[in-house]
């Protein structure tokens, strides 16, 4: 354990990330596999009703709060990094002014959140599903920004940071049901 100060017992952020990756990997793999299976099942339900579906497994999902010193201080939310081989399918389905309806399916295990974000465009009967996973302990800046602004964003990009599209959500509660408690504690 890395100590901070003479009496500190907190692990450094870097050590927490390392521990989260290397401990109890089998249950986390099972949870991730279940998340992907759930996404596929949701997509199958929509396909049975005639909707066009796009399912994407994010290679990485990060949380970004507001950086007040940045020119892009409104770019906060979830950053889903998707594989290049999913980018074209996403771009074909994405409409800048579409997808006004969303839902979030989430589960937590050992401070890791596994989630599927469902983005629906009723006008074109298209639904995009994005499976992602992130460490809840590192999301507090995003939670605070979401509560402060009353909204949240989902951003999709490729590994080389090519921005493919963003979605604005009119609330944060589906993503962070505990948000008000977290802000009150900070």
C-alpha positions in Angstrom: 0.0 0.0 0.0 1.3 3.4 -0.9 1.0 5.9 2.0 0.4 9.6 1.8 1.7 11.5 4.8 2.7 9.9 8.1 -0.7 8.7 9.1 -2.5 8.2 5.8 -3.9 4.9 5.0 -5.4 5.7 1.6 -4.0 4.1 -1.5 -2.9 6.4 -4.3 -5.1 6.6 -7.4 -2.6 4.7 -9.4 -2.4 1.9 -6.9 -6.2 1.7 -6.7 -6.4 1.4 -10.5 -3.8 -1.4 -10.5 -5.5 -3.2 -7.7 -8.9 -2.9 -9.4 -7.4 -4.6 -12.5 -5.5 -7.3 -10.8 -7.7 -8.5 -8.0 -10.7 -10.9 -8.4 -10.6 -10.8 -12.2 -12.9 -13.8 -12.7 -16.0 -12.2 -11.2 -15.3 -9.0 -13.1 -14.9 -11.0 -16.4 -18.2 -12.7 -15.6 -19.9 -9.4 -14.9 -18.5 -7.9 -18.1 -19.6 -10.9 -20.1 -23.1 -10.6 -18.6 -23.2 -6.9 -19.5 -22.5 -7.8 -23.1 -25.0 -10.6 -23.1 -27.7 -8.3 -21.7 -26.9 -5.7 -24.4 -27.3 -8.4 -27.1 -30.6 -9.5 -25.6 -31.9 -5.9 -25.5 -30.9 -5.5 -29.2 -32.7 -8.7 -30.1 -35.9 -7.4 -28.6 -35.8 -4.2 -30.7 -34.8 -6.2 -33.8 -37.9 -8.4 -33.3 -40.0 -5.2 -33.4 -38.4 -4.1 -36.6 -35.9 -1.5 -35.3 -32.4 -1.1 -36.6 -29.9 -1.8 -33.9 -26.2 -1.1 -33.4 -24.3 -2.8 -30.6 -20.9 -1.5 -29.5 -18.6 -2.8 -26.9 -16.4 0.2 -25.8 -12.7 -0.7 -25.5 -12.5 1.9 -22.7 -15.0 4.1 -20.9 -13.8 7.1 -19.0 -15.6 9.7 -16.9 -14.8 13.4 -17.4 -15.8 16.2 -15.1 -15.7 19.9 -16.0 -12.3 21.4 -16.4 -12.9 25.1 -15.7 -9.5 26.1 -17.1 -10.2 24.4 -20.4 -11.7 25.9 -23.6 -13.9 22.8 -23.8 -15.3 23.2 -20.3 -18.7 21.9 -21.5 -17.2 18.6 -22.6 -18.0 16.5 -19.7 -19.7 13.1 -19.4 -18.8 9.6 -20.4 -16.1 9.1 -23.0 -16.6 5.8 -24.8 -13.6 4.8 -26.9 -14.8 2.3 -29.5 -12.8 0.1 -31.9 -12.2 1.3 -35.4 -14.2 -1.6 -36.8 -17.3 -0.3 -35.0 -16.8 3.4 -36.0 -18.4 3.1 -39.5 -21.5 1.3 -38.2 -21.9 4.0 -35.5 -21.4 6.8 -38.0 -24.0 5.3 -40.3 -26.6 5.2 -37.6 -25.8 8.4 -35.7 -27.8 11.6 -36.3 -26.7 14.8 -34.7 -30.3 15.8 -33.9 -31.6 12.3 -33.2 -31.7 9.9 -30.2 -33.8 11.9 -27.8 -34.7 8.9 -25.7 -32.2 7.0 -23.5 -32.1 4.4 -20.8 -29.3 3.0 -18.7 -28.8 -0.5 -17.4 -26.2 -0.8 -14.8 -24.7 -3.1 -12.1 -21.9 -2.5 -9.7 -19.2 -4.8 -8.4 -16.3 -3.8 -6.2 -16.6 -0.1 -7.1 -16.7 -0.9 -10.8 -19.8 0.0 -12.8 -20.9 -2.1 -15.7 -23.5 -0.4 -17.9 -25.3 -0.5 -21.2 -26.5 2.9 -22.5 -29.5 2.6 -24.8 -29.9 5.5 -27.2 -33.2 5.5 -29.2 -34.3 7.5 -32.2 -38.0 6.8 -32.5 -38.2 8.8 -35.8 -35.9 6.4 -37.6 -36.6 3.4 -35.4 -32.9 3.1 -34.7 -31.3 2.2 -31.4 -27.6 2.3 -30.4 -26.4 0.3 -27.5 -23.0 1.0 -25.9 -21.6 -1.3 -23.3 -19.0 0.2 -21.0 -17.3 -0.2 -17.6 -15.7 2.4 -15.4 -14.4 2.7 -11.8 -17.0 4.5 -9.7 -14.4 5.9 -7.4 -13.0 8.1 -10.2 -16.4 9.4 -11.3 -17.0 12.0 -8.6 -15.9 15.0 -10.8 -18.5 13.9 -13.4 -21.2 13.4 -10.8 -20.6 16.9 -9.5 -20.7 18.4 -13.0 -23.9 16.6 -13.8 -25.7 17.7 -10.7 -24.4 21.2 -11.1 -25.6 21.4 -14.8 -28.6 19.2 -14.5 -27.5 17.1 -17.6 -24.9 14.7 -18.8 -23.3 13.7 -22.1 -22.2 10.5 -23.7 -19.3 11.0 -26.2 -18.1 8.4 -28.6 -14.7 8.5 -30.1 -12.0 6.2 -31.6 -8.7 5.4 -30.0 -7.0 8.2 -31.9 -9.5 10.7 -30.3 -11.5 11.1 -33.5 -14.9 12.4 -32.2 -17.8 10.4 -33.8 -20.7 11.9 -31.9 -22.2 13.1 -28.7 -25.6 12.6 -27.0 -27.0 15.1 -24.4 -29.1 13.5 -21.6 -31.6 15.7 -19.7 -30.7 14.1 -16.4 -28.1 12.2 -14.6 -30.1 10.0 -12.2 -30.2 6.9 -14.5 -26.4 7.0 -14.7 -25.8 7.9 -11.1 -28.8 7.1 -8.8 -26.7 8.1 -5.8 -25.6 11.4 -7.3 -27.3 13.8 -4.8 -25.8 11.8 -1.8 -22.3 11.9 -3.4 -22.4 15.7 -3.9 -23.7 16.2 -0.4 -20.8 14.2 1.0 -18.1 16.1 -1.0 
